Amino acid sequence: MFEAYLDIETTGLSSFYNYITVIGIYLVNGRRTKVVQLVDKEVTRQNLLANMEDVHTIYTYNGKRFDLPFIKLLPRCRPQRTLRAPRPDVRLLALQPPGRLQSGGAAAGHSPQT
């Protein structure tokens, strides 16, 4: 029987709007260890359960409030990857001198690099 240290990476903080991109599992059984990384299309309920088959204890950091809500929603379809218009970073805008921004976010007198 193994102990599992589980961590996930996501596209954001909301389990409603975002999805898991990586599941990392570190399995320990005495001196035997194994590292499992499920990435992109490998992130499925079936793959996760197959890798946790012999696990009796799971350790996470903030798993109850973050990891597990995402994992419970694994059967849902991930959204198609679409390009969204970038949102302005308010921290960067606050650093610009007044009048230096044009519509579209480019600094006056500078054209965006393409």
Summary of the structure (lengths in Angstrom):
residues: 114
radius of gyration: 20.7
end to end distance: 54.1
largest distance: 64.7
contacts: 229
relative contact order: 0.17
helix: 23%
strand: 30%
